[in-house]
Amino acid sequence: MLSLKKFGLPALFFLLLFVFVAYPTLTVIVKSYEYKGQSGFGTYLMLFTKPYFIGLIRGSVLIALGSAFCSTLLGLFLSILVFKTGLPMRKLVLFAVVLPMIIPGFVTSLSYIFLFGRNGLITFKLLNLSWEIYSWRSVLILQTLGFSTTTFFLISAVLVGVNSQTENAARNLGANEWQVLTTVTLPLVRPGLAAAFLLSFLRSMADFGTPFIVGGRFNTLATMAYTKLIGTYDTATASALSTVLMVFCLIAFWLYFRMERKSQSFRVERQLGGAGLLRLPLLHRSILVSVGVLFSVVMLGLLISVFLAAFTRHLGAGLHFTWDHFRIIPQQGWNSIINTIIFASITCLITTFFGLVIAYLVSRVRFPGGRLLDLLVTLPFAIPGTFMGIGYALAFNRPPLLLSGTWAIVVICTVFRELPLGFRSGDSILKQQERSIEQASENLGDSKTGTFFRIILPMARPALMVSAVYAYITSTKTLGALIFLITPGNKVLSVDIFEATVRGDVGNAAAFSVVLMMIAAGGVGLIALAGKRTGVASRFKLLSKLQIG
Amino acid sequence: MKLELKGITKKFSGKTVLKKFSISMEKAELCCLLGPSGCGKSTALKIIAGFLKQDEGEVCLNRQEISLLTPQERNVGLVFQNYALFPHLNVFDNVAYGLKRRKWRKKQILQQVEEMLDLVQLDGFERRYIHELSGGQQQRVALARSLVTSPDLLLLDEPLSNLDARLRMQMRNEIVRIQRKLGLTTIYVTHDQEEAMSIADRVVVMNNGMIEQIGSPRDIYKEPSSPFVAGFIGRINLLKIDPERDRISVLPGIPGQNRHSARGEKATCIIRPEAVELSSDPNSSLHGIIKEITFLGSVVHYHLEIPDWDQDLLAEVPALKAGYRLGQKLGIGFIPEGVRFFEQ
């Protein structure tokens, strides 16, 4: 018997997803099938024959591969350092690796310029060097640093699960510590490495802010799409570039998805034993420590320089403290701050709650098209932010859904971009809950809906808090999608920072960044509070599951 | 290979887990460490294997102190409770692992591994992965892996606790068969007394880090050195004898107890259920009424309520001879061999 509720709710979600995910996506793809005002593959022909565009695609892919490789390696080193050696600086490294969560990519780019740019604090003032900071090298460096949080969490989650008994078995059979690491521990971590690599590749391809700010003459598909649309309003080329970009991202995501499914059977038995320490030789330990210390120093340096840039002004020979950069806030910035907080709050509430509802529908309620819903909700993971942004800009600038220029379009776009995250966390929360508890509730007379609100939701609350705050932080950092949707009436901090940086107004950009980071740090503080109830282990596991997007 | 543990003591955060633990093992002997959870048996194994360092005492293999050797350097075969097989390697590579670490040549490895798999009856399984195997098969891979390097000593830490009852019986016979064939000195840790009794040459009964008794299964059962050992192996009726209360001081048919009651001493009395004889004899000096009957297949358990006693008596009777009914009043006698007295 299919009640209205059973049918109605999924149907509603299908409709919403179709309108706000599928429709914009199709709009972009359709737009790309246009050349100089007429239908045809002309644009694609141009993309794949003109050497400039071929070079663009190649450059994007190469940088993505490079960043993926470097950030995965870095994440691995840091994971081993923090979890497999007993060295005292673990807490420092752990702190440093969490920083990119609250410092958005475009802010680290800003710091980077402040320190190493033409007028950079270190390169110019201290060392009197002059080098070309705006190049693909800087993109590679910054992306590697920025993605390290993700790779670290993904790899750590798997690394910690390697049973120390298995490592002991290897020792018993004659393996020395290094051999234990290379023949037993690392092979078992491989799924984590592959996941980290694929996701970093995806993020790099989709990355807009960093390449745009520090890329210089190096362009990626994402940045060129922006230039074509905003600069010359060449919707066809912008759409085509975005579609090609999306194809790469989809491939990477599909590989990741497939691999996750396969690794279920490979699951290492997580039992008593936990993460065992490796007693590595001095040389190896030194290398790990060096990497850890260098990383921490760089990240802290970048963090500090944001504050330096925000609170100082360069006059003549030295730096002087000033509030000047913050003065702009009462004039222009209040709006953005309020908008950022409101939009992020709305987004996190909606995505967390409805993510759980959809997860509940998909896993507990049988209805036709369940798998399709699962797919549609997860799809925005793979769609680059710029693609969605262009899609929304093109799809909703005409009736019946004339949303462009409103705050609604900003919120809706962010909601649907974050929804996969809410769904994923809801799914993982439900998987951990005992079915028998829900069955007991129904056996005692409660309806499915009642069970959801009275049993499932309260039990899931601690974990939901974690994912809600994570969604909140991620919303504040969104740039690529919103860059096409912002109008003077509904600005947000991320775009303000971006525009100020591009203008060269480092001081103002830094001031806004400080405000943004405080908003984000407030969120992290809330996770810590909520997490006190659930305990470190589950908090950690959940964080690793959320490392997408 | 002769193994000797001399006065091993180990403490964990203030709690003494092993107290002056000493045993000496003969070559090709299968010795069981038997005891309840937390008695220190697994700790003793880990010390022998080198994963824990003892606070006091020596570990000697063939008269050589091995305490300073790392786990890698000791040639000791170890089968873990959860097998600890390598999930990313197939059966062949799992078994070959120890040989690769010893840098054997490929051909030799192939030969040796095949021999081992044959021994544990897993030939043909080389390419399978661990998750494709049943519990019993995984157990055998773990065993093969530990034996392939021809260790001086084999240690097994509750290897069968993850298997169901039937499989457990099969596998323990397998282990004994292999152990005898290879003549390997073996220490087997278990909390299952039936398991220990059925396979051990010698049993070491442990409690709270100390050895309660060492002996053959027969000796441990028939002549337990303390109420704990008696109670741990098989079932018992435990009686407190207190001459001052003059209640249970007289057990019909048992000569030994008179010593204690004559001296007016308190004692603990152990009576094996199979040593309780029931009859319809009205002239018996001790009577009881059947309160509960449990049919166990080959034997029947009768719980008897005895006037003046403050506890019930458990009697075990072969099923073919048991025909009593609930509420029936029966005469009770005892077989002396199944009764023992311990001073308090």
Interface residues (C-beta under 8 A of the other chain):
Chain A: N163 Q165 T166 N168 A169 A170 R171 N172 L173 G174 A175 N176 Q179 T183 V184 P187 L188 R190 S265 F266 V268 E269 Q271
Chain B: A49 F51 T70 P71 Q72 V76 G77 L78 F80 N82 A84 L85 F86 P87 H88 L89 Y97 G98 R101 R102 H131 R145 S146 T149
